[in-house]
Amino acid sequence: MDHRTRILDAAAELFLKNGFEQSSTAEIAKGAKVSKRELYTQFASKGAILAAVISRLQEGIQSQVNTRWRSRGDLRTVLTEAGTAILEFVRSEEFGKLFRIVAAETFRDPISARNFYLLGPGAGRKDTAAFMKRYMLAGALRKSDPLRAADDFLDLIISARHLTALVLGQDHEVPKMRVHVKHAVEMFLRFYSPQPDGKLPRAGKSRSKRDVSGTR
């Protein structure tokens, strides 16, 4: 592995084990088996290391979700699979600990908090909006603001209940994942269905000049 990867691996392990404040750059360098000089060649500060750890974690889940967003399958199935992947990520122990670290850092360093958002949830929001736009153009979702539709879907999937449980470390207080995602998808489709009765168009009836893959 290169120096950057080793530093991020060591930092993630220390942050999760000891927290951000209690993890020094000297300990990170030691765990990565690099000098402090090399560490600062790669990263300007410990905050920059944390941002990179968050970004790498987000990229991992986003690649999984994007694979589902590119699917040409049944809309309900695609939304369910993507929603499940997102929620699995949010409810993971690793993300929960890092989320609490970032939440604590927000009060000390709001600029870094903004960067964390842009690298993580902000990027995922744009990719979700791009998916919504394709299905709106294909007639499978009613015409609306794709970004607002993305926000509605993500709010339903993640939910205030999940975020509260995440911050407080009370994962047992949230509903079963399968039940929650199914309910969230149904609520979303009822509102964004192009049909007055809230039902999805039958297969083959929702195509416009451009299909959901974005090609003509």
Contacts in CASP RR format, 6 or more apart in sequence:
PFRMAT RR
TARGET T0000
AUTHOR 0000-0000-0000
METHOD contacts of the structure
MODEL  1
MDHRTRILDAAAELFLKNGFEQSSTAEIAKGAKVSKRELYTQFASKGAIL
AAVISRLQEGIQSQVNTRWRSRGDLRTVLTEAGTAILEFVRSEEFGKLFR
IVAAETFRDPISARNFYLLGPGAGRKDTAAFMKRYMLAGALRKSDPLRAA
DDFLDLIISARHLTALVLGQDHEVPKMRVHVKHAVEMFLRFYSPQPDGKL
PRAGKSRSKRDVSGTR
1 9 0 8 1.000
3 32 0 8 1.000
3 34 0 8 1.000
3 38 0 8 1.000
3 42 0 8 1.000
4 42 0 8 1.000
6 31 0 8 1.000
6 32 0 8 1.000
6 33 0 8 1.000
6 34 0 8 1.000
7 28 0 8 1.000
7 29 0 8 1.000
7 32 0 8 1.000
7 34 0 8 1.000
7 39 0 8 1.000
7 42 0 8 1.000
7 43 0 8 1.000
7 49 0 8 1.000
8 49 0 8 1.000
8 52 0 8 1.000
8 53 0 8 1.000
8 56 0 8 1.000
9 32 0 8 1.000
10 28 0 8 1.000
10 29 0 8 1.000
10 30 0 8 1.000
10 31 0 8 1.000
10 32 0 8 1.000
11 23 0 8 1.000
11 28 0 8 1.000
11 32 0 8 1.000
11 49 0 8 1.000
11 50 0 8 1.000
11 53 0 8 1.000
12 53 0 8 1.000
12 57 0 8 1.000
12 94 0 8 1.000
12 98 0 8 1.000
14 23 0 8 1.000
14 27 0 8 1.000
14 28 0 8 1.000
14 31 0 8 1.000
15 23 0 8 1.000
15 50 0 8 1.000
15 53 0 8 1.000
15 97 0 8 1.000
15 98 0 8 1.000
15 101 0 8 1.000
16 94 0 8 1.000
16 97 0 8 1.000
16 98 0 8 1.000
17 23 0 8 1.000
19 97 0 8 1.000
19 101 0 8 1.000
20 46 0 8 1.000
20 47 0 8 1.000
20 50 0 8 1.000
20 101 0 8 1.000
20 104 0 8 1.000
20 105 0 8 1.000
23 46 0 8 1.000
24 46 0 8 1.000
25 36 0 8 1.000
25 39 0 8 1.000
25 40 0 8 1.000
25 46 0 8 1.000
25 49 0 8 1.000
26 36 0 8 1.000
28 39 0 8 1.000
28 46 0 8 1.000
28 49 0 8 1.000
29 35 0 8 1.000
29 36 0 8 1.000
29 38 0 8 1.000
29 39 0 8 1.000
32 39 0 8 1.000
43 49 0 8 1.000
43 52 0 8 1.000
47 105 0 8 1.000
47 109 0 8 1.000
47 112 0 8 1.000
50 101 0 8 1.000
50 102 0 8 1.000
50 105 0 8 1.000
50 112 0 8 1.000
50 116 0 8 1.000
51 112 0 8 1.000
51 115 0 8 1.000
51 116 0 8 1.000
51 119 0 8 1.000
53 98 0 8 1.000
54 98 0 8 1.000
54 102 0 8 1.000
54 116 0 8 1.000
54 119 0 8 1.000
54 120 0 8 1.000
55 119 0 8 1.000
55 120 0 8 1.000
57 94 0 8 1.000
57 95 0 8 1.000
57 98 0 8 1.000
58 119 0 8 1.000
58 120 0 8 1.000
58 121 0 8 1.000
58 123 0 8 1.000
58 124 0 8 1.000
61 85 0 8 1.000
61 86 0 8 1.000
61 89 0 8 1.000
62 120 0 8 1.000
62 123 0 8 1.000
62 124 0 8 1.000
62 127 0 8 1.000
64 85 0 8 1.000
65 82 0 8 1.000
65 83 0 8 1.000
65 85 0 8 1.000
65 86 0 8 1.000
65 124 0 8 1.000
65 127 0 8 1.000
66 127 0 8 1.000
68 78 0 8 1.000
68 81 0 8 1.000
68 82 0 8 1.000
68 85 0 8 1.000
69 78 0 8 1.000
69 82 0 8 1.000
69 127 0 8 1.000
69 128 0 8 1.000
69 130 0 8 1.000
69 131 0 8 1.000
70 213 0 8 1.000
71 77 0 8 1.000
71 78 0 8 1.000
71 81 0 8 1.000
72 211 0 8 1.000
72 212 0 8 1.000
72 213 0 8 1.000
73 212 0 8 1.000
74 203 0 8 1.000
75 135 0 8 1.000
75 140 0 8 1.000
75 141 0 8 1.000
75 189 0 8 1.000
75 200 0 8 1.000
76 185 0 8 1.000
76 189 0 8 1.000
76 200 0 8 1.000
79 153 0 8 1.000
79 185 0 8 1.000
79 188 0 8 1.000
79 189 0 8 1.000
80 181 0 8 1.000
80 182 0 8 1.000
80 185 0 8 1.000
82 128 0 8 1.000
82 131 0 8 1.000
83 157 0 8 1.000
83 181 0 8 1.000
83 184 0 8 1.000
83 185 0 8 1.000
84 177 0 8 1.000
84 178 0 8 1.000
84 181 0 8 1.000
86 154 0 8 1.000
86 157 0 8 1.000
86 158 0 8 1.000
87 157 0 8 1.000
87 158 0 8 1.000
87 162 0 8 1.000
87 177 0 8 1.000
87 180 0 8 1.000
87 181 0 8 1.000
88 177 0 8 1.000
89 95 0 8 1.000
90 96 0 8 1.000
90 158 0 8 1.000
90 162 0 8 1.000
90 166 0 8 1.000
91 162 0 8 1.000
91 166 0 8 1.000
91 171 0 8 1.000
91 174 0 8 1.000
91 177 0 8 1.000
96 166 0 8 1.000
96 169 0 8 1.000
99 166 0 8 1.000
99 167 0 8 1.000
100 166 0 8 1.000
100 167 0 8 1.000
100 169 0 8 1.000
102 113 0 8 1.000
102 116 0 8 1.000
103 167 0 8 1.000
105 112 0 8 1.000
105 113 0 8 1.000
106 113 0 8 1.000
125 147 0 8 1.000
125 150 0 8 1.000
125 151 0 8 1.000
125 154 0 8 1.000
126 147 0 8 1.000
126 150 0 8 1.000
128 150 0 8 1.000
128 153 0 8 1.000
128 154 0 8 1.000
129 146 0 8 1.000
129 147 0 8 1.000
129 149 0 8 1.000
129 150 0 8 1.000
130 146 0 8 1.000
131 150 0 8 1.000
132 141 0 8 1.000
132 146 0 8 1.000
132 149 0 8 1.000
132 150 0 8 1.000
132 153 0 8 1.000
133 146 0 8 1.000
134 210 0 8 1.000
134 212 0 8 1.000
134 213 0 8 1.000
134 214 0 8 1.000
135 141 0 8 1.000
135 212 0 8 1.000
136 142 0 8 1.000
136 143 0 8 1.000
136 144 0 8 1.000
136 146 0 8 1.000
136 149 0 8 1.000
137 208 0 8 1.000
137 210 0 8 1.000
137 214 0 8 1.000
138 206 0 8 1.000
138 207 0 8 1.000
138 208 0 8 1.000
138 210 0 8 1.000
138 211 0 8 1.000
138 212 0 8 1.000
139 194 0 8 1.000
139 201 0 8 1.000
139 206 0 8 1.000
139 207 0 8 1.000
139 208 0 8 1.000
140 194 0 8 1.000
140 200 0 8 1.000
140 201 0 8 1.000
140 206 0 8 1.000
140 212 0 8 1.000
141 149 0 8 1.000
141 192 0 8 1.000
141 193 0 8 1.000
141 194 0 8 1.000
142 192 0 8 1.000
142 193 0 8 1.000
142 194 0 8 1.000
143 194 0 8 1.000
144 192 0 8 1.000
149 192 0 8 1.000
152 188 0 8 1.000
152 191 0 8 1.000
152 192 0 8 1.000
153 184 0 8 1.000
153 188 0 8 1.000
156 184 0 8 1.000
156 185 0 8 1.000
156 187 0 8 1.000
156 188 0 8 1.000
157 181 0 8 1.000
157 184 0 8 1.000
159 180 0 8 1.000
159 184 0 8 1.000
161 173 0 8 1.000
161 174 0 8 1.000
161 175 0 8 1.000
162 174 0 8 1.000
164 170 0 8 1.000
165 171 0 8 1.000
165 173 0 8 1.000
165 174 0 8 1.000
174 180 0 8 1.000
189 198 0 8 1.000
189 200 0 8 1.000
190 198 0 8 1.000
193 199 0 8 1.000
193 200 0 8 1.000
194 201 0 8 1.000
194 206 0 8 1.000
195 201 0 8 1.000
200 206 0 8 1.000
209 216 0 8 1.000
210 216 0 8 1.000
END
